[in-house]
């Protein structure tokens, strides 16, 4: 299969929407990372997402929608969920909520769970495609399962860990400005819980709620939300974390200082998040073990460290 590279023009969006309507898969930009989109109501289209990525079928997907009204049609919102949606949508926040029986969402999207993960992306190209397509799109990151997430169309089409020849098209709207996946909030046991740190700091969500979030404990029965696998976002090389200085033969990813592979020379966590996956890719091309400098564990640093710990975890 030849993967088309489409511009975010009226013609490119129309072509992408036609492919999606035909049950095909299209990589689309969001403000976080590129997602591999398929019609969330079409079981075959959703199966093609799993097939292209090599993604375990027990790992649920995020459903992308153009607005809150659309999300209400497939998920049940309580007052706290409504408040977070009003505060942060469109944006890098995913909510895991009870799935409506009449939602029409293919069962494979929710991995058999009674909940569904929903998000309203802010990226103008994603918004344009969702409105042109006219339906919900299931869209995990557009990369081979477990590999480094893509923040550009070139990453999606990368021969190493990309999806060239395995998907119908990629809508190329340049690099993603946030650079790490969305923050995921759910209500297991009725308590607002941080299921995955991401592009919106937990502190901002806690400020909107007026109370602390509970923290997720791994479920031995499998993921309750996307992005919870222990080994994920991984380069081919091994990773050593919290490395202030490299050992001989290591490629060093720095933070707060200059370097060939600096996440942010000035110690800016927003810049570091946007650069994370690109720097992992560049360092991996050196063909040596990778050492990563310490990253502060607050704000977007929490999401960066989450991705780094999963990238460094033992491979299955």
Order of alpha helices (4+ residues) and beta strands (2+ residues): beta-alpha-beta-beta-alpha-beta-alpha-beta-alpha-beta-beta-alpha-beta-alpha-beta-beta-beta-alpha-beta-beta-beta-alpha-beta-alpha
